[in-house]
């Protein structure tokens, strides 16, 4: 999310269970961004799983698009 990580469970009917986060301090703009993302996660009534992440919607409106962080492959030579 910027500074912290969050985790939780998605239920069988794509409901979001309790969300846990780390709570490290960071720059105010990133902390505000994280608070906004977490609010959207908790407000969502629809989860659309996409190839590299998910879209969260409420009443058909896209709240947030989450994308899995891509990491560079490690050189194992």
C-alpha positions, 0 to 999 in steps of 0.5 A: 500500500505504500508503507504498510501491508494488509492481509485478510480473507475472501469468503466463498461468496467473495465477502471480505473478512476482517482485515489486518494491517501493519501500522508503521508510520510513514509520510503523511500523504502515504498514510492518507492513501493507505487509510483511503484504500482500507476504507474502500476494502471495508466498503466493497460489496463486490470483488472482481479477481483479475490476473494480477490483483483485484477490483473492489466495487460498491453498487457497481462503482469501482472503489479501488483496483489492487495490483500485485507487486511485481518483483524482478526475477533473481539471477541464480547463475 
